Amino acid sequence: MAEARTQEDFVDPRDKILTTWTDIIVEIVGIDPEKVTPNKTLVDDLDIDSLTQVEMVVRAEDEFMVKITDEHLGQLAAVKGGATVGHLGSLVLQLREEGGVQPQQ
């Protein structure tokens, strides 16, 4: 007999990743979750400094079971106009595809 599916089975993985990033940002930075949207830049819009970004990355590596390297951080830093929350989500999707990392159950 097939295993019963839950509502979470139908959630877009990108949406789940963005929700988790939002939770990380809200907890570490202490800002209103309504202000954290995919198009918000980390530095200019959310006023997140580099030290806080490192703290977020460490937490994200645990949450998403991926390794975010200095090279990845450099790519984010090089984004014209500044890296956004959406860029963070895309990075995690890319790392999962490249490394075959499975989402936590």
C-alpha positions as MATLAB code, in Angstrom:
seq = 'MAEARTQEDFVDPRDKILTTWTDIIVEIVGIDPEKVTPNKTLVDDLDIDSLTQVEMVVRAEDEFMVKITDEHLGQLAAVKGGATVGHLGSLVLQLREEGGVQPQQ';
ca = [
       0.000    0.000    0.000;
       1.288    3.477   -0.879;
       2.430    5.783    1.885;
      -0.003    8.609    2.640;
       1.087   11.977    1.293;
       1.017   15.099    3.385;
       0.488   18.711    2.389;
       4.243   19.230    2.707;
       4.761   16.753   -0.160;
       3.164   19.302   -2.482;
       5.184   22.343   -1.350;
       7.614   23.721   -3.945;
      11.160   23.029   -2.651;
      12.179   26.620   -3.472;
       9.334   27.957   -1.310;
      10.403   25.733    1.567;
      14.033   26.859    1.187;
      13.016   30.541    1.133;
      10.838   30.030    4.208;
      13.769   28.445    6.036;
      16.091   31.299    5.000;
      13.473   33.765    6.253;
      13.335   31.939    9.593;
      17.141   32.021    9.856;
      17.304   35.737    9.047;
      14.482   36.639   11.425;
      16.035   34.670   14.277;
      19.598   35.890   13.810;
      18.968   39.486   12.722;
      15.796   40.032   14.729;
      13.762   41.745   12.023;
      10.097   41.519   11.108;
       9.438   38.485    8.880;
       7.262   40.659    6.634;
      10.401   42.565    5.608;
      12.198   39.422    4.428;
      11.180   38.769    0.821;
      13.077   37.133   -2.060;
      13.899   40.457   -3.740;
      15.335   42.157   -0.631;
      19.089   42.675   -0.676;
      20.984   41.459    2.356;
      23.110   44.564    2.859;
      21.132   47.524    1.513;
      17.566   46.444    2.319;
      18.012   44.248    5.388;
      21.176   45.888    6.773;
      22.937   42.559    7.363;
      26.686   42.940    7.904;
      29.319   40.412    6.847;
      29.728   38.908   10.324;
      26.003   38.272   10.563;
      26.054   36.753    7.079;
      28.694   34.273    8.245;
      26.496   33.340   11.213;
      23.565   32.844    8.819;
      25.677   30.623    6.542;
      26.776   28.400    9.437;
      23.152   27.974   10.479;
      22.043   27.368    6.873;
      24.650   24.643    6.387;
      23.107   22.764    9.319;
      19.519   23.409    8.245;
      19.990   22.514    4.568;
      22.749   19.902    4.991;
      24.980   21.617    2.412;
      28.486   23.087    2.430;
      28.642   26.777    1.484;
      32.252   27.571    0.585;
      34.161   30.842    0.510;
      33.874   30.631   -3.287;
      30.070   30.583   -3.016;
      30.164   33.554   -0.661;
      32.405   35.377   -3.125;
      29.892   34.742   -5.907;
      27.122   36.186   -3.749;
      29.250   39.208   -2.879;
      29.886   39.823   -6.583;
      26.189   40.056   -7.498;
      25.587   43.438   -9.110;
      23.213   45.418   -6.909;
      23.780   43.056   -3.982;
      22.790   39.505   -3.176;
      19.158   38.967   -2.262;
      17.271   36.454   -0.158;
      16.288   34.882   -3.480;
      19.960   34.419   -4.360;
      20.422   32.526   -1.086;
      17.556   30.228   -2.025;
      18.976   29.634   -5.498;
      22.381   28.812   -4.027;
      20.914   26.099   -1.790;
      18.981   24.611   -4.728;
      22.167   24.604   -6.815;
      24.193   22.941   -4.052;
      21.565   20.252   -3.562;
      21.508   19.502   -7.289;
      25.304   19.392   -7.562;
      25.930   17.398   -4.416;
      22.867   15.221   -4.341;
      22.127   16.365   -0.808;
      18.735   15.224    0.360;
      16.394   17.557    2.267;
      15.985   16.779    5.949;
      12.989   14.616    6.766;
];
